[in-house]
Amino acid sequence: MRRAFGLEFLQWYGLLGAAIVWAAQLVLAYGLTVARCGAGGSFGLSLDGWEVVLMAVAVLLTVLAECAAVAVFLETRPIEHDGPPPDGRRHFFATGAMVGNLLFLTVILLTGIGIVAAAPCHQS
């Protein structure tokens, strides 16, 4: 019973973890940029420093999601993706999650690097 719960948790974290992390990074990065570049001025906020920290945390959580997906994939390797539930479903989701997590990792890196490399504050 405990093994099934652990695999279920890993399956869902592997499938949804990177997407949720990217959405959180996007919202927080937007908030940081508005706070730094807003009409109220600077609060002594280092936009680049916070963005690098935010990107590093997002990359770490995404790599953990990829590890979770790989762990479920390896655990359910003998089962086909259309095998009997719940292991067939786990194998199917883990296969998709491994690809999706790599795509989200790329998007997270591009978002973070883009904000740090570009000067987002263009006030007139």
N, C-alpha and C positions, 0 to 999 in steps of 0.2 A: 504494500500500500504506500509506504513512504517513498519507494523508488519511483512509483508511478506519479506521485505528486511532484517529485523533484524533476522528472522528465517533462511533466506538463508545464511547470514553471519555466524551465529552460527553453522549452519550445516557444512559449508565448513571449518571453523576453528576447529570444533570438529573432523572432518574427517582427515584433513591434518596437523593440527597444531603440534601435537606431532611428526610426522614423520619429518617435517621440522626442528623442534627444535633439535631432535636427530642428524640429519645430520649436523646442524650447530655446535652442541656440539662436534661431532666427528672431524670435520675439525679444529675447534679452538683448541681443546685439542691436536691434532697432531701438529699444528703450535706452540703451547706453549712448547710442549716436544722437538721439533726440535730446537727452540730458546734457550731453557735451556740446552739441552744436545749436541748442535752442537759443532763443532771444534772451534768456536769463543769463547767458554767459557761462563761463567755466566755473565749476565748483572745485577746481583743483583735481579734476578727474582725468586720469591718464587713459585716454580711449584705447590707445594701442596696447598698453599693459593689460587692461581688463579684457580686451578682445583676444589676446594671446592666451590668457588664463582660461577664458570661456571656451576657446577652440581646443585647448589641451584637454580640458575635462570632457568635452563632447567627443573627442577622438578616443579617449580612454574608455568611456561608456560604450561607444560604438564597437571598439575592439572586443570588449567583454561580451557584447551581443553577438558578435561574429563567433567568438569562442563557444558561446552557448549553443548557437546553431550547429557548429561543427560537432560538438559533443553529442547533441541529439542525433545528428546524421550518422555518426559513427556507432552510436548505440543501436540505431534501427537499420543499419546497413543491410542485414540479411533480408529485410522485408521490402517488397516492391512498393512504389508510391501509391498504387491502387490496391494494396493489401488490406487485410481486415482491420477495422478500427480497434483501438485507437492508434496502434503503431503505424499503420499505413498512412494515416493523416499526419502523424508526427514526422514521418520520413518525407512526405510531400512538402510540408511547411518548412522543414529544415533545409531542404534543397533550395527552395525559393528564397529563404531567409539568407542563405550564404551569399547568393548573388545580390540580393537587395541591400544587404549591409555594406558590401563593397561600393555600391552606387551611392549610398548615403554617406559613407566615409569620404568619397570624392566630393560630394556636394558640401559637406561640412568644412573640408579643407579649402575649397574654393571660396566659400562664404567668408571664412575667417581671414584668409590671405587677401581677398579682395578688399575687405574693410581696412586692414592694416596697410596695404600697399597704396590704396587710394586716399585722397584727402576728402573725407565726406562733408566737411564744413565749407559751404560756399554761401556765405551771407552777403547780401547786397547792401 
